[in-house]
């Protein structure tokens, strides 16, 4: 079963900043910004999926 999340409302006490990044910008950010290890692993697993299409949403 696949679910779609239309809106996220991060808790400002836990998240300092959030936005959707196009995949190239996310790849660059992964090299420059601090990320939790499982966030990096989740992206690596997503990027390795066969037949996937990159999602381009633009910056918020």
KEVEX-664883 format. One record per residue: x, y, z of N, C-alpha, C in turn; residue in one letter. Coordinates in Angstrom, 2 decimals. Each point is the difference from the previous one (the first is absolute). Last residue first. Layout:
% KEVEX-664883
{node {X Y Z} {X Y Z} {X Y Z} 'A'}
...
This chain:
% KEVEX-664883
{node {10.89 25.56 -1.71} {-1.06 0.70 0.74} {0.56 1.23 0.67} 'X'}
{node {1.60 -2.86 -4.66} {0.30 0.46 1.36} {-1.21 0.70 0.59} 'X'}
{node {-0.30 -4.06 -3.75} {0.41 1.40 0.13} {0.19 0.37 1.46} 'X'}
{node {-1.14 -4.36 -2.14} {-1.08 0.81 0.58} {0.35 1.46 0.07} 'X'}
{node {1.31 -5.08 -2.35} {0.43 1.40 0.00} {-1.16 0.84 0.52} 'X'}
{node {1.78 -5.45 -0.04} {-1.10 0.92 0.27} {0.57 1.40 0.06} 'X'}
{node {1.78 -4.71 -2.63} {0.24 1.05 0.98} {-1.22 0.92 0.12} 'X'}
{node {-0.39 -5.19 -1.30} {0.10 1.30 -0.68} {0.24 1.05 1.06} 'X'}
{node {0.97 -5.69 -0.37} {-0.62 1.15 0.66} {0.18 1.25 -0.85} 'X'}
{node {1.62 -4.75 -0.76} {-1.13 0.57 -0.71} {-0.65 1.21 0.65} 'X'}
{node {2.86 -3.01 3.20} {-0.02 -0.14 -1.46} {-1.25 0.66 -0.59} 'X'}
{node {2.63 1.47 4.61} {-1.16 -0.73 -0.50} {0.03 -0.09 -1.52} 'X'}
{node {3.17 2.41 2.97} {0.37 -1.28 -0.59} {-1.19 -0.79 -0.56} 'X'}
{node {-0.41 4.21 2.38} {0.74 0.25 -1.23} {0.36 -1.29 -0.73} 'X'}
{node {-2.10 -0.26 4.28} {-0.91 0.55 -1.00} {0.72 0.16 -1.35} 'X'}
{node {2.63 -1.25 3.64} {-0.89 -1.11 -0.39} {-0.99 0.45 -1.06} 'X'}
{node {2.79 3.28 1.85} {0.80 -0.93 -0.79} {-0.85 -1.18 -0.48} 'X'}
{node {-1.96 3.09 2.97} {0.16 0.57 -1.33} {0.80 -0.95 -0.90} 'X'}
{node {-0.51 -1.26 4.47} {-1.31 -0.03 -0.67} {0.12 0.57 -1.41} 'X'}
{node {3.79 0.23 2.81} {-0.26 -1.37 -0.45} {-1.32 -0.08 -0.76} 'X'}
{node {1.13 4.08 2.01} {0.90 -0.27 -1.12} {-0.26 -1.39 -0.57} 'X'}
{node {-2.33 1.11 3.83} {-0.47 0.83 -1.10} {0.85 -0.21 -1.23} 'X'}
{node {1.20 -2.04 4.08} {-1.07 -0.74 -0.68} {-0.63 0.83 -1.11} 'X'}
{node {3.54 1.96 2.67} {0.44 -1.13 -0.84} {-1.14 -0.72 -0.71} 'X'}
{node {-0.45 5.20 1.08} {0.05 -1.19 0.83} {0.37 -1.18 -0.89} 'X'}
{node {1.76 4.86 -1.29} {-1.20 -0.84 -0.11} {0.14 -1.15 0.97} 'X'}
{node {2.49 5.12 -1.43} {-0.12 -1.14 0.91} {-1.35 -0.70 -0.21} 'X'}
{node {2.44 2.56 -4.13} {-0.78 0.27 1.21} {0.03 -1.21 0.93} 'X'}
{node {2.25 0.03 -4.37} {0.37 1.22 0.70} {-0.68 0.20 1.35} 'X'}
{node {-0.66 -3.67 -3.30} {1.46 0.14 0.13} {0.40 1.15 0.90} 'X'}
{node {-4.56 -0.80 -1.07} {0.48 -1.17 0.75} {1.52 0.04 0.20} 'X'}
{node {-2.14 3.29 -2.73} {-0.19 0.23 1.44} {0.51 -1.17 0.83} 'X'}
{node {-0.02 -0.44 -4.69} {1.01 0.97 0.43} {-0.09 0.26 1.50} 'X'}
{node {-3.29 -2.70 -1.92} {1.29 -0.70 -0.05} {1.13 0.92 0.46} 'X'}
{node {-4.26 1.90 -0.44} {0.06 -0.89 1.15} {1.33 -0.75 0.03} 'X'}
{node {-0.93 2.70 -3.71} {0.28 0.84 1.17} {0.08 -0.85 1.26} 'X'}
{node {-1.24 -2.18 -4.02} {1.41 0.47 -0.06} {0.38 0.86 1.21} 'X'}
{node {-4.61 -1.52 -0.31} {0.99 -1.03 0.31} {1.45 0.48 -0.12} 'X'}
{node {-3.71 3.53 1.33} {0.16 -0.85 -1.17} {1.15 -0.98 0.27} 'X'}
{node {-2.70 1.81 4.18} {1.12 0.34 -0.87} {-0.05 -0.88 -1.24} 'X'}
{node {-3.39 1.94 4.27} {0.23 -1.02 -1.01} {1.15 0.48 -0.88} 'X'}
{node {-0.40 1.46 5.23} {-0.48 0.34 -1.34} {0.22 -1.21 -0.89} 'X'}
{node {0.99 2.16 5.48} {-0.43 -1.09 -0.88} {-0.47 0.57 -1.32} 'X'}
{node {2.62 1.08 5.26} {-0.33 0.42 -1.36} {-0.48 -1.21 -0.77} 'X'}
{node {0.87 -0.33 4.69} {0.36 1.41 -0.17} {-0.43 0.55 -1.35} 'X'}
{node {-1.95 -4.00 3.36} {0.49 0.21 -1.36} {0.28 1.49 -0.19} 'X'}
{node {-1.65 -1.63 4.19} {0.81 -1.12 -0.45} {0.68 0.24 -1.34} 'X'}
{node {-3.04 3.04 2.20} {0.93 -0.33 1.08} {0.97 -1.10 -0.41} 'X'}
{node {-3.61 1.46 -2.83} {1.13 0.93 -0.01} {0.99 -0.23 1.14} 'X'}
{node {-3.16 -3.61 -2.60} {0.01 0.66 1.30} {1.21 0.93 0.04} 'X'}
{node {-2.49 -1.43 -4.68} {1.03 -0.35 0.98} {-0.14 0.80 1.29} 'X'}
{node {-3.28 -1.48 -4.00} {0.10 1.12 0.93} {1.02 -0.37 1.07} 'X'}
{node {-1.78 -1.51 -5.34} {0.76 -0.30 1.20} {0.04 1.25 0.86} 'X'}
{node {-3.18 -2.20 -4.31} {0.52 1.15 0.75} {0.73 -0.50 1.25} 'X'}
{node {-1.70 -3.06 -3.34} {-0.18 1.28 -0.70} {0.62 1.17 0.75} 'X'}
{node {0.86 -5.55 -0.51} {-0.13 1.05 1.00} {-0.07 1.32 -0.72} 'X'}
{node {-1.11 -5.43 -1.31} {0.56 1.28 -0.40} {-0.26 1.02 1.12} 'X'}
{node {0.46 -5.77 -0.60} {-0.72 1.17 0.48} {0.70 1.26 -0.45} 'X'}
{node {-0.46 -5.68 -1.23} {0.77 1.23 -0.09} {-0.87 1.16 0.47} 'X'}
{node {0.38 -5.76 0.44} {-0.84 1.18 0.00} {0.89 1.25 0.00} 'X'}
